[in-house]
Amino acid sequence: MTRSVSYADVVRLHRTDAVCVGVRAGQALLCFLVPEAETTRHRADVALSWCESAQANLPPEVRVRCVVSERAVRGAVVGQLPQPAMQRIQAMILREGSAQKAEGGWPPRSRPYSKGHTHACMQKNTRPRSTQTRPAYYA
């Protein structure tokens, strides 16, 4: 079933599922679902109960990573999360946003990254070969 997504819809994307937490200017605001097999925990994870997962046609013990990404999506809507779960997700989104603001976030870039930009790990050894040290032998 393909239709435009709205609030609380669970959308099946190519490799993963996501929950729509809002729509802005035709773009869906999505929070991605994390399977139980992933052992990495994030402070913005919200666990769904077994009943909430069943109502949304999701596998049991799935988590919602409450980090919002904006995408233009017209995907298959596979379910809808109940209102109590969406309230917990919205609260965690606000908490994560305030935590990121307090941490300062990533500094803004004045110019985009360039392939020619030299990094310490990519710099060539510029020392001339004539100044290489010879091994010293001590008696």
C-alpha positions in Angstrom: 0.0 0.0 0.0 1.7 3.2 -1.2 0.4 6.6 -0.1 1.7 9.8 1.3 3.0 9.4 4.9 1.5 11.2 7.9 2.2 11.4 11.6 2.7 8.1 13.4 2.9 6.0 10.2 5.5 3.3 10.1 7.1 3.4 6.6 9.0 0.5 5.0 12.1 1.8 3.2 14.6 -0.2 1.2 16.6 -1.6 4.0 14.8 -0.5 7.2 11.7 0.8 8.7 11.0 4.3 10.1 8.4 6.2 12.0 7.1 9.5 10.7 7.1 12.1 13.5 6.0 15.0 11.3 5.8 16.5 7.9 7.4 19.8 6.8 7.2 21.3 3.4 6.4 18.0 1.8 9.3 16.2 3.5 8.7 13.5 6.0 10.5 13.8 9.4 11.6 10.3 10.2 13.0 8.4 13.1 14.5 5.0 12.2 13.8 1.7 13.9 16.7 -0.2 15.4 16.4 -4.1 15.5 17.0 -6.0 18.7 20.1 -7.6 17.2 21.9 -4.3 17.2 23.7 -4.1 20.6 24.7 -0.5 20.4 22.5 1.6 22.6 22.0 5.3 22.1 20.7 7.8 24.7 17.9 8.7 22.3 16.5 5.1 21.9 12.9 4.4 22.9 11.9 0.8 23.4 8.5 -0.2 22.1 6.5 -2.7 24.1 5.4 -6.0 22.6 1.8 -4.8 22.2 2.9 -1.5 20.5 5.1 -3.5 18.1 2.3 -5.8 17.2 -0.2 -2.9 16.6 2.3 -1.4 14.1 3.1 -4.7 12.4 6.7 -4.7 13.7 8.8 -7.5 15.1 9.0 -7.6 18.9 11.6 -5.8 21.0 12.3 -3.1 18.4 13.6 0.4 19.4 13.0 3.8 17.9 16.2 6.0 17.6 14.8 9.5 18.2 17.2 11.3 15.9 15.1 13.1 13.2 16.1 13.0 9.6 14.2 14.8 6.8 13.4 12.8 3.7 11.1 12.9 0.7 9.4 9.6 1.1 6.5 7.9 -0.6 6.9 4.4 0.7 4.8 1.6 1.8 3.0 2.3 5.0 3.1 -0.9 7.0 1.4 0.2 10.3 0.8 3.0 12.7 2.1 3.5 16.2 -0.3 4.1 19.0 -0.5 7.6 20.7 1.3 6.7 24.0 4.3 5.5 22.0 4.3 8.6 19.9 4.2 10.8 23.1 7.3 9.0 24.4 9.0 9.4 21.1 8.2 13.2 20.9 9.5 13.7 24.5 12.7 11.9 23.7 13.2 14.0 20.5 12.9 17.2 22.6 15.3 15.8 25.2 17.9 14.8 22.6 17.6 18.2 20.8 18.3 20.0 24.1 21.2 17.7 24.9 22.7 18.3 21.5 22.2 22.1 21.9 23.9 22.0 25.3 26.9 20.0 23.8 27.3 22.6 21.1 26.7 20.2 18.2 29.1 20.1 15.2 30.8 23.4 14.4 29.6 24.9 11.1 32.0 24.5 8.2 33.1 27.6 6.4 33.8 25.6 3.2 32.9 22.1 2.1 35.4 19.3 2.3 37.6 18.8 -0.7 39.4 15.8 -2.0 42.5 17.8 -2.3 42.3 18.8 1.4 45.3 17.3 3.2 44.7 15.4 6.3 47.5 14.3 8.7 46.8 10.6 7.8 46.9 11.3 4.1 50.1 13.4 3.9 53.0 12.0 2.1 56.4 11.7 3.6 58.0 15.0 2.4 61.4 14.5 4.1 64.2 14.2 1.5 65.8 10.8 1.2 69.3 12.2 1.7 68.6 13.1 5.3 67.5 9.6 6.3 69.5 8.4 9.4 71.6 5.3 9.1 71.4 2.7 11.8 74.0 3.1 14.4 76.0 0.2 15.7 77.4 0.4 19.2 80.2 -1.8 20.4 
